[in-house]
């Protein structure tokens, strides 16, 4: 699933051509994934000017001139791309936006899990999302409060979008390694120094991944090169880039997890 860096990369890629344009047509070939319904969304967005193109957590957010917004969640295999002139349509197109300058934005999604949701109250629609980890207000104190308020294993807690918005499997593994923390550590047992390291690690790995245009591990999300810099994720049996110890694969909260047993010792 595209995580915060991949979604941010997509937003930055489509913003120049989408911002300020008026939507002249909208369609979906998988209308069950359009909320509150294809006809309602079509009526709401056709004729509206795109006043903002942003990201909230793992959502692409299109803000309109009437104050409403369209949220696009790419889920497991979705991606946004532009239709090319005089070229065959790419496979797995699920939704299309036609613009007043002749451009056409496509939502391609092989697994059909992506969602398109219209809302007139963006704050309410995203109220269940936690804070943005790259926002100025996301401080070590804020992170510490979120962790201490819950007694959960560290990795599942960080993956919970209600706690922190945008983190996924890849960058949670990477941040925990950089912070020297085991994913099974109880969240309320972290010392202040642990929280400070984790805070710095989360922000550093996300910023690095954005600079690298995200991680490309398969055909779903092409174009990134953060995979060349991953320290633990997907590297089971390979030497840790820090100490040389073989990376170990675990299952934590039903998610594949990658740990260096030397850099991330489990506390007893």
C-alpha positions, 0 to 999 in steps of 0.5 A: 500500500502506498504510504505517506511518502508515496502519496506525497510524491503523487500529490506533488506530481499531479498538483501542477496540472490539476491545481486551478483546473475545472472538472468537466466530467467525472466517471467511475467504472467501479462505482461501488467504491465511490461515496456517497454514490457515483451520481451524487459525486458527479453532480458535486464535482463537475463544474467545480474548480480545483482550489487545492491539491494536498495530502492527509495521511494516506489520502490524496485530497482535492479541495474545491472552490465551494469548500468541499473536497474529494478524498482519494485513498489508493489502498493496496494497488491504486495510483493516479496518472495522466492519460497520454495523448494518442496512446492506448489507455493503461490497464485497470482504469477505475475512475476518470476526471476530465479537465477544462484544458483537455487533460484527463486524470486516471485512477488505476487500480488492479485490485479495486480497493481504492476509494473516492469519497466526496465530503463537504466537511473535510475536518469531520471526514478525517477526524479519526486520523491522528496527527501528521508526523511531519507537521510542525506541531508533531513534537516529541512531547506529542508523540510521547503522550500518544504512546503513554496513553496506550499500552500496546506493542510499539509497531501495531500502535504506530501503524494505527492511523488513528494514532499517527496518520500516514505511517505504514509497514515499510517506514515503521520498520525503518524508523524503529531500526533507526531508533534502536527500538524493538517492535514488540516494546510496550508503548508505555515503557519508553523512556524520554530518550527513546521517544526523542530518538523515535520522533527523530527517526520517523521524521528523518525516514519519511523526509528521506523517502519523499526525497527519493520519491518513495519505495518501489518494490513492485509494479504497483508504485513505480519510480521511487528509489528509497528501496536502495536505502532501506536498512531492514525492510524486506532484507531478511537474512541480509546483513544489517547496514549498521552492524552486519548482523543478519536481519530477522523476519517476524510477524507482529500484529499479522504484519511482516516485520524486519528487525536487527536483533543487535541494533534492536534488542528486545527488553525484558 
